[in-house]
Each structure stands twice: as structure tokens, then as C-alpha cells.
Amino acid sequence: MASKIFVRERRKIEKGEKKPRFRVVGVSGGDVKLYVQHIRKKELDRIQAETGATVVMLEAGEGHKDGGGQ
């Protein structure tokens, strides 16, 4: 089974802020283990290229400024 990395965009981040933009939600498969909560797109792309894992982008949930909710 191929590994999958599930990520979503962070909620409390401003445009132009120099902090990692994505939050790792989970990892499926035994080939990849991530020890971070927040990750940059460039880092995510590199991990994907090296391991062959699939990156699954999740939509923002409740309360996200662009994702509906309240």
C-alpha cells in the first residue's frame, strides 16, 4: 500500500507570513513517518518526491474564513 500524507492549510496564518502554511493531519501507510505538525509546501513536495507518497489536500473545516461555517 502506498503511503498517503493528509494535510490542510492552517487557519491562523496571514498572507505573507513566514510560517509553515500547512498542517499535517495524518499519515497512512508504513513507509513514511512525519515528526512535525506544520510544514512548508516546498518541504512537502520534497518528501513526496523522495518517498513516492501521495499528498492529499483536505478542505478547510468549520470557521475557516474562506470555507463557510459561521
N, CA, C, O and CB atoms as a CASP TS submission, in Angstrom:
PFRMAT TS
TARGET T0000
AUTHOR 0000-0000-0000
METHOD Language model
MODEL 1
PARENT N/A
ATOM      1  N   MET     1       0.835  -1.184   0.000  1.00  0.00           N
ATOM      2  CA  MET     1       0.000   0.000   0.000  1.00  0.00           C
ATOM      3  C   MET     1       0.877   1.244   0.000  1.00  0.00           C
ATOM      4  O   MET     1       1.807   1.359   0.799  1.00  0.00           O
ATOM      5  CB  MET     1      -0.949   0.000   1.210  1.00  0.00           C
ATOM      6  N   ALA     2       0.582   2.153  -0.882  1.00  0.00           N
ATOM      7  CA  ALA     2       1.350   3.393  -0.964  1.00  0.00           C
ATOM      8  C   ALA     2       1.012   4.309   0.209  1.00  0.00           C
ATOM      9  O   ALA     2      -0.123   4.326   0.685  1.00  0.00           O
ATOM     10  CB  ALA     2       1.077   4.110  -2.298  1.00  0.00           C
ATOM     11  N   SER     3       1.981   5.053   0.662  1.00  0.00           N
ATOM     12  CA  SER     3       1.767   5.983   1.772  1.00  0.00           C
ATOM     13  C   SER     3       0.995   7.204   1.300  1.00  0.00           C
ATOM     14  O   SER     3       1.125   7.630   0.153  1.00  0.00           O
ATOM     15  CB  SER     3       3.108   6.409   2.393  1.00  0.00           C
ATOM     16  N   LYS     4       0.197   7.759   2.193  1.00  0.00           N
ATOM     17  CA  LYS     4      -0.545   8.988   1.925  1.00  0.00           C
ATOM     18  C   LYS     4      -0.283   9.949   3.075  1.00  0.00           C
ATOM     19  O   LYS     4      -0.244   9.549   4.238  1.00  0.00           O
ATOM     20  CB  LYS     4      -2.081   8.710   1.755  1.00  0.00           C
ATOM     21  N   ILE     5      -0.105  11.208   2.737  1.00  0.00           N
ATOM     22  CA  ILE     5       0.077  12.259   3.728  1.00  0.00           C
ATOM     23  C   ILE     5      -1.113  13.198   3.592  1.00  0.00           C
ATOM     24  O   ILE     5      -1.332  13.777   2.528  1.00  0.00           O
ATOM     25  CB  ILE     5       1.449  13.020   3.537  1.00  0.00           C
ATOM     26  N   PHE     6      -1.878  13.350   4.661  1.00  0.00           N
ATOM     27  CA  PHE     6      -3.056  14.206   4.650  1.00  0.00           C
ATOM     28  C   PHE     6      -2.707  15.545   5.285  1.00  0.00           C
ATOM     29  O   PHE     6      -2.242  15.597   6.424  1.00  0.00           O
ATOM     30  CB  PHE     6      -4.241  13.534   5.394  1.00  0.00           C
ATOM     31  N   VAL     7      -2.933  16.634   4.539  1.00  0.00           N
ATOM     32  CA  VAL     7      -2.614  17.969   5.037  1.00  0.00           C
ATOM     33  C   VAL     7      -3.760  18.927   4.719  1.00  0.00           C
ATOM     34  O   VAL     7      -4.575  18.679   3.831  1.00  0.00           O
ATOM     35  CB  VAL     7      -1.289  18.483   4.422  1.00  0.00           C
ATOM     36  N   ARG     8      -3.795  20.012   5.459  1.00  0.00           N
ATOM     37  CA  ARG     8      -4.725  21.100   5.176  1.00  0.00           C
ATOM     38  C   ARG     8      -4.016  22.411   5.443  1.00  0.00           C
ATOM     39  O   ARG     8      -3.010  22.457   6.152  1.00  0.00           O
ATOM     40  CB  ARG     8      -6.022  20.982   6.030  1.00  0.00           C
ATOM     41  N   GLU     9      -4.552  23.478   4.869  1.00  0.00           N
ATOM     42  CA  GLU     9      -3.976  24.793   5.136  1.00  0.00           C
ATOM     43  C   GLU     9      -4.277  25.188   6.566  1.00  0.00           C
ATOM     44  O   GLU     9      -5.356  24.906   7.088  1.00  0.00           O
ATOM     45  CB  GLU     9      -4.520  25.853   4.152  1.00  0.00           C
ATOM     46  N   ARG    10      -3.319  25.841   7.191  1.00  0.00           N
ATOM     47  CA  ARG    10      -3.519  26.312   8.556  1.00  0.00           C
ATOM     48  C   ARG    10      -4.555  27.421   8.571  1.00  0.00           C
ATOM     49  O   ARG    10      -4.714  28.149   7.592  1.00  0.00           O
ATOM     50  CB  ARG    10      -2.195  26.803   9.167  1.00  0.00           C
ATOM     51  N   ARG    11      -5.254  27.543   9.682  1.00  0.00           N
ATOM     52  CA  ARG    11      -6.320  28.535   9.789  1.00  0.00           C
ATOM     53  C   ARG    11      -5.827  29.898  10.261  1.00  0.00           C
ATOM     54  O   ARG    11      -6.283  30.931   9.771  1.00  0.00           O
ATOM     55  CB  ARG    11      -7.379  28.038  10.727  1.00  0.00           C
ATOM     56  N   LYS    12      -4.914  29.900  11.193  1.00  0.00           N
ATOM     57  CA  LYS    12      -4.471  31.162  11.785  1.00  0.00           C
ATOM     58  C   LYS    12      -3.151  31.607  11.166  1.00  0.00           C
ATOM     59  O   LYS    12      -2.122  31.659  11.840  1.00  0.00           O
ATOM     60  CB  LYS    12      -4.325  31.024  13.312  1.00  0.00           C
ATOM     61  N   ILE    13      -3.194  31.922   9.892  1.00  0.00           N
ATOM     62  CA  ILE    13      -1.987  32.387   9.216  1.00  0.00           C
ATOM     63  C   ILE    13      -2.375  33.537   8.300  1.00  0.00           C
ATOM     64  O   ILE    13      -3.402  33.487   7.623  1.00  0.00           O
ATOM     65  CB  ILE    13      -1.296  31.232   8.413  1.00  0.00           C
ATOM     66  N   GLU    14      -1.561  34.555   8.288  1.00  0.00           N
ATOM     67  CA  GLU    14      -1.825  35.734   7.480  1.00  0.00           C
ATOM     68  C   GLU    14      -1.036  35.668   6.180  1.00  0.00           C
ATOM     69  O   GLU    14       0.009  35.021   6.113  1.00  0.00           O
ATOM     70  CB  GLU    14      -1.475  37.011   8.255  1.00  0.00           C
ATOM     71  N   LYS    15      -1.529  36.325   5.167  1.00  0.00           N
ATOM     72  CA  LYS    15      -0.845  36.359   3.875  1.00  0.00           C
ATOM     73  C   LYS    15       0.524  37.030   4.041  1.00  0.00           C
ATOM     74  O   LYS    15       0.628  38.086   4.666  1.00  0.00           O
ATOM     75  CB  LYS    15      -1.704  37.111   2.810  1.00  0.00           C
ATOM     76  N   GLY    16       1.554  36.425   3.490  1.00  0.00           N
ATOM     77  CA  GLY    16       2.902  36.963   3.579  1.00  0.00           C
ATOM     78  C   GLY    16       3.647  36.591   4.849  1.00  0.00           C
ATOM     79  O   GLY    16       4.817  36.940   5.003  1.00  0.00           O
ATOM     80  N   GLU    17       2.997  35.900   5.747  1.00  0.00           N
ATOM     81  CA  GLU    17       3.626  35.472   6.995  1.00  0.00           C
ATOM     82  C   GLU    17       4.651  34.380   6.693  1.00  0.00           C
ATOM     83  O   GLU    17       4.403  33.506   5.862  1.00  0.00           O
ATOM     84  CB  GLU    17       2.559  34.962   8.011  1.00  0.00           C
ATOM     85  N   LYS    18       5.771  34.428   7.347  1.00  0.00           N
ATOM     86  CA  LYS    18       6.840  33.477   7.051  1.00  0.00           C
ATOM     87  C   LYS    18       6.819  32.294   8.007  1.00  0.00           C
ATOM     88  O   LYS    18       7.824  31.965   8.636  1.00  0.00           O
ATOM     89  CB  LYS    18       8.193  34.168   7.115  1.00  0.00           C
ATOM     90  N   LYS    19       5.657  31.664   8.104  1.00  0.00           N
ATOM     91  CA  LYS    19       5.494  30.471   8.915  1.00  0.00           C
ATOM     92  C   LYS    19       5.009  29.353   8.005  1.00  0.00           C
ATOM     93  O   LYS    19       4.418  29.624   6.960  1.00  0.00           O
ATOM     94  CB  LYS    19       4.503  30.714  10.099  1.00  0.00           C
ATOM     95  N   PRO    20       5.248  28.103   8.382  1.00  0.00           N
ATOM     96  CA  PRO    20       4.750  26.993   7.565  1.00  0.00           C
ATOM     97  C   PRO    20       3.247  27.117   7.350  1.00  0.00           C
ATOM     98  O   PRO    20       2.501  27.439   8.274  1.00  0.00           O
ATOM     99  CB  PRO    20       5.082  25.643   8.225  1.00  0.00           C
ATOM    100  N   ARG    21       2.808  26.856   6.110  1.00  0.00           N
ATOM    101  CA  ARG    21       1.428  27.112   5.715  1.00  0.00           C
ATOM    102  C   ARG    21       0.499  25.911   5.918  1.00  0.00           C
ATOM    103  O   ARG    21      -0.715  26.087   6.020  1.00  0.00           O
ATOM    104  CB  ARG    21       1.393  27.530   4.275  1.00  0.00           C
ATOM    105  N   PHE    22       1.042  24.711   5.979  1.00  0.00           N
ATOM    106  CA  PHE    22       0.214  23.518   6.027  1.00  0.00           C
ATOM    107  C   PHE    22       0.350  22.793   7.356  1.00  0.00           C
ATOM    108  O   PHE    22       1.392  22.847   8.008  1.00  0.00           O
ATOM    109  CB  PHE    22       0.574  22.586   4.892  1.00  0.00           C
ATOM    110  N   ARG    23      -0.723  22.116   7.743  1.00  0.00           N
ATOM    111  CA  ARG    23      -0.743  21.313   8.962  1.00  0.00           C
ATOM    112  C   ARG    23      -0.906  19.860   8.549  1.00  0.00           C
ATOM    113  O   ARG    23      -1.791  19.524   7.763  1.00  0.00           O
ATOM    114  CB  ARG    23      -1.893  21.762   9.937  1.00  0.00           C
ATOM    115  N   VAL    24      -0.053  19.008   9.077  1.00  0.00           N
ATOM    116  CA  VAL    24      -0.161  17.576   8.818  1.00  0.00           C
ATOM    117  C   VAL    24      -1.290  17.042   9.689  1.00  0.00           C
ATOM    118  O   VAL    24      -1.274  17.195  10.910  1.00  0.00           O
ATOM    119  CB  VAL    24       1.195  16.826   9.109  1.00  0.00           C
ATOM    120  N   VAL    25      -2.265  16.417   9.049  1.00  0.00           N
ATOM    121  CA  VAL    25      -3.413  15.881   9.767  1.00  0.00           C
ATOM    122  C   VAL    25      -3.197  14.408  10.079  1.00  0.00           C
ATOM    123  O   VAL    25      -3.578  13.938  11.151  1.00  0.00           O
ATOM    124  CB  VAL    25      -4.701  16.074   8.955  1.00  0.00           C
ATOM    125  N   GLY    26      -2.586  13.674   9.149  1.00  0.00           N
ATOM    126  CA  GLY    26      -2.340  12.263   9.385  1.00  0.00           C
ATOM    127  C   GLY    26      -1.497  11.658   8.279  1.00  0.00           C
ATOM    128  O   GLY    26      -1.302  12.260   7.223  1.00  0.00           O
ATOM    129  N   VAL    27      -0.999  10.457   8.540  1.00  0.00           N
ATOM    130  CA  VAL    27      -0.199   9.717   7.570  1.00  0.00           C
ATOM    131  C   VAL    27      -0.723   8.291   7.527  1.00  0.00           C
ATOM    132  O   VAL    27      -0.938   7.663   8.563  1.00  0.00           O
ATOM    133  CB  VAL    27       1.325   9.752   7.934  1.00  0.00           C
ATOM    134  N   SER    28      -0.926   7.788   6.313  1.00  0.00           N
ATOM    135  CA  SER    28      -1.400   6.420   6.127  1.00  0.00           C
ATOM    136  C   SER    28      -0.313   5.617   5.448  1.00  0.00           C
ATOM    137  O   SER    28       0.325   6.111   4.518  1.00  0.00           O
ATOM    138  CB  SER    28      -2.713   6.383   5.300  1.00  0.00           C
ATOM    139  N   GLY    29      -0.086   4.402   5.884  1.00  0.00           N
ATOM    140  CA  GLY    29       0.967   3.569   5.297  1.00  0.00           C
ATOM    141  C   GLY    29       2.196   3.585   6.178  1.00  0.00           C
ATOM    142  O   GLY    29       2.434   4.547   6.908  1.00  0.00           O
ATOM    143  N   GLY    30       2.970   2.528   6.110  1.00  0.00           N
ATOM    144  CA  GLY    30       4.114   2.391   6.995  1.00  0.00           C
ATOM    145  C   GLY    30       5.418   2.935   6.461  1.00  0.00           C
ATOM    146  O   GLY    30       6.436   2.872   7.150  1.00  0.00           O
ATOM    147  N   ASP    31       5.418   3.467   5.255  1.00  0.00           N
ATOM    148  CA  ASP    31       6.665   3.903   4.638  1.00  0.00           C
ATOM    149  C   ASP    31       7.123   5.280   5.102  1.00  0.00           C
ATOM    150  O   ASP    31       8.310   5.592   5.016  1.00  0.00           O
ATOM    151  CB  ASP    31       6.512   3.908   3.153  1.00  0.00           C
ATOM    152  N   VAL    32       6.216   6.099   5.585  1.00  0.00           N
ATOM    153  CA  VAL    32       6.545   7.489   5.911  1.00  0.00           C
ATOM    154  C   VAL    32       6.091   7.804   7.336  1.00  0.00           C
ATOM    155  O   VAL    32       4.968   7.480   7.724  1.00  0.00           O
ATOM    156  CB  VAL    32       5.882   8.468   4.898  1.00  0.00           C
ATOM    157  N   LYS    33       6.971   8.436   8.109  1.00  0.00           N
ATOM    158  CA  LYS    33       6.612   8.960   9.425  1.00  0.00           C
ATOM    159  C   LYS    33       7.046  10.415   9.459  1.00  0.00           C
ATOM    160  O   LYS    33       8.190  10.735   9.138  1.00  0.00           O
ATOM    161  CB  LYS    33       7.279   8.131  10.592  1.00  0.00           C
ATOM    162  N   LEU    34       6.144  11.284   9.843  1.00  0.00           N
ATOM    163  CA  LEU    34       6.458  12.706   9.950  1.00  0.00           C
ATOM    164  C   LEU    34       6.419  13.105  11.413  1.00  0.00           C
ATOM    165  O   LEU    34       5.519  12.705  12.153  1.00  0.00           O
ATOM    166  CB  LEU    34       5.471  13.567   9.114  1.00  0.00           C
ATOM    167  N   TYR    35       7.393  13.890  11.823  1.00  0.00           N
ATOM    168  CA  TYR    35       7.503  14.303  13.213  1.00  0.00           C
ATOM    169  C   TYR    35       7.268  15.802  13.364  1.00  0.00           C
ATOM    170  O   TYR    35       7.825  16.429  14.265  1.00  0.00           O
ATOM    171  CB  TYR    35       8.871  13.928  13.769  1.00  0.00           C
ATOM    172  N   VAL    36       6.452  16.377  12.492  1.00  0.00           N
ATOM    173  CA  VAL    36       6.138  17.798  12.553  1.00  0.00           C
ATOM    174  C   VAL    36       4.626  17.968  12.546  1.00  0.00           C
ATOM    175  O   VAL    36       3.890  17.075  12.127  1.00  0.00           O
ATOM    176  CB  VAL    36       6.789  18.567  11.370  1.00  0.00           C
ATOM    177  N   GLN    37       4.174  19.121  13.014  1.00  0.00           N
ATOM    178  CA  GLN    37       2.755  19.457  12.907  1.00  0.00           C
ATOM    179  C   GLN    37       2.533  20.414  11.741  1.00  0.00           C
ATOM    180  O   GLN    37       1.524  20.321  11.042  1.00  0.00           O
ATOM    181  CB  GLN    37       2.238  20.080  14.225  1.00  0.00           C
ATOM    182  N   HIS    38       3.467  21.328  11.533  1.00  0.00           N
ATOM    183  CA  HIS    38       3.344  22.308  10.463  1.00  0.00           C
ATOM    184  C   HIS    38       4.481  22.108   9.471  1.00  0.00           C
ATOM    185  O   HIS    38       5.611  21.809   9.857  1.00  0.00           O
ATOM    186  CB  HIS    38       3.350  23.754  11.027  1.00  0.00           C
ATOM    187  N   ILE    39       4.167  22.276   8.179  1.00  0.00           N
ATOM    188  CA  ILE    39       5.159  22.004   7.142  1.00  0.00           C
ATOM    189  C   ILE    39       4.977  22.973   5.982  1.00  0.00           C
ATOM    190  O   ILE    39       3.864  23.405   5.685  1.00  0.00           O
ATOM    191  CB  ILE    39       5.052  20.546   6.649  1.00  0.00           C
ATOM    192  N   ARG    40       6.074  23.303   5.340  1.00  0.00           N
ATOM    193  CA  ARG    40       6.038  24.176   4.166  1.00  0.00           C
ATOM    194  C   ARG    40       5.770  23.348   2.912  1.00  0.00           C
ATOM    195  O   ARG    40       6.091  22.161   2.858  1.00  0.00           O
ATOM    196  CB  ARG    40       7.367  24.962   4.024  1.00  0.00           C
ATOM    197  N   LYS    41       5.181  23.988   1.909  1.00  0.00           N
ATOM    198  CA  LYS    41       4.848  23.311   0.649  1.00  0.00           C
ATOM    199  C   LYS    41       6.112  22.740   0.003  1.00  0.00           C
ATOM    200  O   LYS    41       6.083  21.627  -0.521  1.00  0.00           O
ATOM    201  CB  LYS    41       4.140  24.288  -0.326  1.00  0.00           C
ATOM    202  N   LYS    42       7.193  23.470   0.031  1.00  0.00           N
ATOM    203  CA  LYS    42       8.453  23.014  -0.562  1.00  0.00           C
ATOM    204  C   LYS    42       8.950  21.740   0.126  1.00  0.00           C
ATOM    205  O   LYS    42       9.431  20.821  -0.536  1.00  0.00           O
ATOM    206  CB  LYS    42       9.522  24.121  -0.467  1.00  0.00           C
ATOM    207  N   GLU    43       8.832  21.690   1.452  1.00  0.00           N
ATOM    208  CA  GLU    43       9.236  20.505   2.209  1.00  0.00           C
ATOM    209  C   GLU    43       8.327  19.328   1.892  1.00  0.00           C
ATOM    210  O   GLU    43       8.789  18.196   1.747  1.00  0.00           O
ATOM    211  CB  GLU    43       9.219  20.794   3.715  1.00  0.00           C
ATOM    212  N   LEU    44       7.048  19.597   1.788  1.00  0.00           N
ATOM    213  CA  LEU    44       6.073  18.563   1.466  1.00  0.00           C
ATOM    214  C   LEU    44       6.333  17.974   0.084  1.00  0.00           C
ATOM    215  O   LEU    44       6.273  16.759  -0.100  1.00  0.00           O
ATOM    216  CB  LEU    44       4.655  19.128   1.538  1.00  0.00           C
ATOM    217  N   ASP    45       6.622  18.837  -0.885  1.00  0.00           N
ATOM    218  CA  ASP    45       6.924  18.378  -2.246  1.00  0.00           C
ATOM    219  C   ASP    45       8.179  17.521  -2.276  1.00  0.00           C
ATOM    220  O   ASP    45       8.231  16.526  -2.999  1.00  0.00           O
ATOM    221  CB  ASP    45       7.088  19.572  -3.188  1.00  0.00           C
ATOM    222  N   ARG    46       9.180  17.890  -1.508  1.00  0.00           N
ATOM    223  CA  ARG    46      10.431  17.129  -1.471  1.00  0.00           C
ATOM    224  C   ARG    46      10.227  15.747  -0.855  1.00  0.00           C
ATOM    225  O   ARG    46      10.755  14.753  -1.355  1.00  0.00           O
ATOM    226  CB  ARG    46      11.494  17.898  -0.685  1.00  0.00           C
ATOM    227  N   ILE    47       9.461  15.690   0.230  1.00  0.00           N
ATOM    228  CA  ILE    47       9.154  14.403   0.860  1.00  0.00           C
ATOM    229  C   ILE    47       8.385  13.525  -0.107  1.00  0.00           C
ATOM    230  O   ILE    47       8.650  12.327  -0.209  1.00  0.00           O
ATOM    231  CB  ILE    47       8.348  14.601   2.159  1.00  0.00           C
ATOM    232  N   GLN    48       7.443  14.109  -0.811  1.00  0.00           N
ATOM    233  CA  GLN    48       6.654  13.362  -1.793  1.00  0.00           C
ATOM    234  C   GLN    48       7.559  12.808  -2.901  1.00  0.00           C
ATOM    235  O   GLN    48       7.422  11.646  -3.283  1.00  0.00           O
ATOM    236  CB  GLN    48       5.553  14.265  -2.400  1.00  0.00           C
ATOM    237  N   ALA    49       8.460  13.608  -3.404  1.00  0.00           N
ATOM    238  CA  ALA    49       9.359  13.181  -4.474  1.00  0.00           C
ATOM    239  C   ALA    49      10.295  12.057  -4.027  1.00  0.00           C
ATOM    240  O   ALA    49      10.549  11.121  -4.784  1.00  0.00           O
ATOM    241  CB  ALA    49      10.177  14.364  -4.967  1.00  0.00           C
ATOM    242  N   GLU    50      10.797  12.148  -2.818  1.00  0.00           N
ATOM    243  CA  GLU    50      11.759  11.165  -2.321  1.00  0.00           C
ATOM    244  C   GLU    50      11.114   9.837  -1.917  1.00  0.00           C
ATOM    245  O   GLU    50      11.713   8.776  -2.091  1.00  0.00           O
ATOM    246  CB  GLU    50      12.502  11.739  -1.144  1.00  0.00           C
ATOM    247  N   THR    51       9.899   9.896  -1.380  1.00  0.00           N
ATOM    248  CA  THR    51       9.274   8.681  -0.853  1.00  0.00           C
ATOM    249  C   THR    51       8.228   8.074  -1.770  1.00  0.00           C
ATOM    250  O   THR    51       7.869   6.905  -1.621  1.00  0.00           O
ATOM    251  CB  THR    51       8.649   8.974   0.461  1.00  0.00           C
ATOM    252  N   GLY    52       7.735   8.862  -2.720  1.00  0.00           N
ATOM    253  CA  GLY    52       6.669   8.379  -3.592  1.00  0.00           C
ATOM    254  C   GLY    52       5.303   8.410  -2.935  1.00  0.00           C
ATOM    255  O   GLY    52       4.346   7.847  -3.466  1.00  0.00           O
ATOM    256  N   ALA    53       5.202   9.061  -1.784  1.00  0.00           N
ATOM    257  CA  ALA    53       3.926   9.166  -1.074  1.00  0.00           C
ATOM    258  C   ALA    53       2.982  10.089  -1.840  1.00  0.00           C
ATOM    259  O   ALA    53       3.417  10.972  -2.579  1.00  0.00           O
ATOM    260  CB  ALA    53       4.140   9.686   0.372  1.00  0.00           C
ATOM    261  N   THR    54       1.698   9.870  -1.651  1.00  0.00           N
ATOM    262  CA  THR    54       0.681  10.727  -2.236  1.00  0.00           C
ATOM    263  C   THR    54       0.279  11.765  -1.201  1.00  0.00           C
ATOM    264  O   THR    54       0.038  11.430  -0.042  1.00  0.00           O
ATOM    265  CB  THR    54      -0.549   9.903  -2.713  1.00  0.00           C
ATOM    266  N   VAL    55       0.203  13.039  -1.620  1.00  0.00           N
ATOM    267  CA  VAL    55      -0.230  14.098  -0.717  1.00  0.00           C
ATOM    268  C   VAL    55      -1.706  14.370  -0.987  1.00  0.00           C
ATOM    269  O   VAL    55      -2.099  14.652  -2.119  1.00  0.00           O
ATOM    270  CB  VAL    55       0.630  15.398  -0.901  1.00  0.00           C
ATOM    271  N   VAL    56      -2.515  14.282   0.058  1.00  0.00           N
ATOM    272  CA  VAL    56      -3.951  14.523  -0.048  1.00  0.00           C
ATOM    273  C   VAL    56      -4.248  15.841   0.647  1.00  0.00           C
ATOM    274  O   VAL    56      -4.060  15.974   1.856  1.00  0.00           O
ATOM    275  CB  VAL    56      -4.784  13.348   0.577  1.00  0.00           C
ATOM    276  N   MET    57      -4.719  16.824  -0.137  1.00  0.00           N
ATOM    277  CA  MET    57      -5.056  18.135   0.406  1.00  0.00           C
ATOM    278  C   MET    57      -6.505  18.110   0.878  1.00  0.00           C
ATOM    279  O   MET    57      -7.413  17.851   0.088  1.00  0.00           O
ATOM    280  CB  MET    57      -4.832  19.261  -0.653  1.00  0.00           C
ATOM    281  N   LEU    58      -6.721  18.377   2.152  1.00  0.00           N
ATOM    282  CA  LEU    58      -8.060  18.408   2.729  1.00  0.00           C
ATOM    283  C   LEU    58      -8.596  19.835   2.692  1.00  0.00           C
ATOM    284  O   LEU    58      -7.832  20.795   2.795  1.00  0.00           O
ATOM    285  CB  LEU    58      -8.050  17.863   4.180  1.00  0.00           C
ATOM    286  N   GLU    59      -9.900  19.967   2.547  1.00  0.00           N
ATOM    287  CA  GLU    59     -10.509  21.291   2.552  1.00  0.00           C
ATOM    288  C   GLU    59     -10.599  21.799   3.982  1.00  0.00           C
ATOM    289  O   GLU    59     -10.634  21.020   4.935  1.00  0.00           O
ATOM    290  CB  GLU    59     -11.909  21.260   1.892  1.00  0.00           C
ATOM    291  N   ALA    60     -10.635  23.129   4.114  1.00  0.00           N
ATOM    292  CA  ALA    60     -10.755  23.753   5.427  1.00  0.00           C
ATOM    293  C   ALA    60     -12.097  23.408   6.042  1.00  0.00           C
ATOM    294  O   ALA    60     -13.094  23.266   5.335  1.00  0.00           O
ATOM    295  CB  ALA    60     -10.585  25.278   5.329  1.00  0.00           C
ATOM    296  N   GLY    61     -12.120  23.274   7.339  1.00  0.00           N
ATOM    297  CA  GLY    61     -13.350  22.914   8.041  1.00  0.00           C
ATOM    298  C   GLY    61     -14.111  24.121   8.531  1.00  0.00           C
ATOM    299  O   GLY    61     -13.952  25.223   8.008  1.00  0.00           O
ATOM    300  N   GLU    62     -14.943  23.911   9.541  1.00  0.00           N
ATOM    301  CA  GLU    62     -15.765  24.944  10.131  1.00  0.00           C
ATOM    302  C   GLU    62     -14.934  26.134  10.602  1.00  0.00           C
ATOM    303  O   GLU    62     -13.839  25.974  11.141  1.00  0.00           O
ATOM    304  CB  GLU    62     -16.555  24.377  11.282  1.00  0.00           C
ATOM    305  N   GLY    63     -15.472  27.315  10.391  1.00  0.00           N
ATOM    306  CA  GLY    63     -14.847  28.518  10.917  1.00  0.00           C
ATOM    307  C   GLY    63     -13.717  29.082  10.084  1.00  0.00           C
ATOM    308  O   GLY    63     -13.167  30.121  10.448  1.00  0.00           O
ATOM    309  N   HIS    64     -13.347  28.454   8.990  1.00  0.00           N
ATOM    310  CA  HIS    64     -12.274  28.977   8.137  1.00  0.00           C
ATOM    311  C   HIS    64     -12.823  30.168   7.381  1.00  0.00           C
ATOM    312  O   HIS    64     -13.969  30.131   6.932  1.00  0.00           O
ATOM    313  CB  HIS    64     -11.728  27.883   7.149  1.00  0.00           C
ATOM    314  N   LYS    65     -12.043  31.221   7.226  1.00  0.00           N
ATOM    315  CA  LYS    65     -12.539  32.446   6.618  1.00  0.00           C
ATOM    316  C   LYS    65     -13.025  32.255   5.180  1.00  0.00           C
ATOM    317  O   LYS    65     -13.881  33.017   4.729  1.00  0.00           O
ATOM    318  CB  LYS    65     -11.465  33.490   6.648  1.00  0.00           C
ATOM    319  N   ASP    66     -12.511  31.272   4.449  1.00  0.00           N
ATOM    320  CA  ASP    66     -12.942  31.050   3.077  1.00  0.00           C
ATOM    321  C   ASP    66     -13.819  29.809   2.946  1.00  0.00           C
ATOM    322  O   ASP    66     -14.390  29.570   1.882  1.00  0.00           O
ATOM    323  CB  ASP    66     -11.738  30.926   2.170  1.00  0.00           C
ATOM    324  N   GLY    67     -13.932  29.029   3.991  1.00  0.00           N
ATOM    325  CA  GLY    67     -14.591  27.739   3.904  1.00  0.00           C
ATOM    326  C   GLY    67     -16.003  27.675   4.444  1.00  0.00           C
ATOM    327  O   GLY    67     -16.504  26.586   4.723  1.00  0.00           O
ATOM    328  N   GLY    68     -16.661  28.820   4.599  1.00  0.00           N
ATOM    329  CA  GLY    68     -18.026  28.795   5.100  1.00  0.00           C
ATOM    330  C   GLY    68     -18.041  28.694   6.610  1.00  0.00           C
ATOM    331  O   GLY    68     -17.140  29.176   7.296  1.00  0.00           O
ATOM    332  N   GLY    69     -19.072  28.065   7.104  1.00  0.00           N
ATOM    333  CA  GLY    69     -19.184  27.929   8.552  1.00  0.00           C
ATOM    334  C   GLY    69     -19.928  29.104   9.135  1.00  0.00           C
ATOM    335  O   GLY    69     -21.016  29.435   8.664  1.00  0.00           O
ATOM    336  N   GLN    70     -19.379  29.741  10.140  1.00  0.00           N
ATOM    337  CA  GLN    70     -20.066  30.809  10.862  1.00  0.00           C
ATOM    338  C   GLN    70     -20.039  32.099  10.118  1.00  0.00           C
ATOM    339  O   GLN    70     -20.577  33.098  10.595  1.00  0.00           O
ATOM    340  CB  GLN    70     -19.465  31.006  12.207  1.00  0.00           C
TER
END
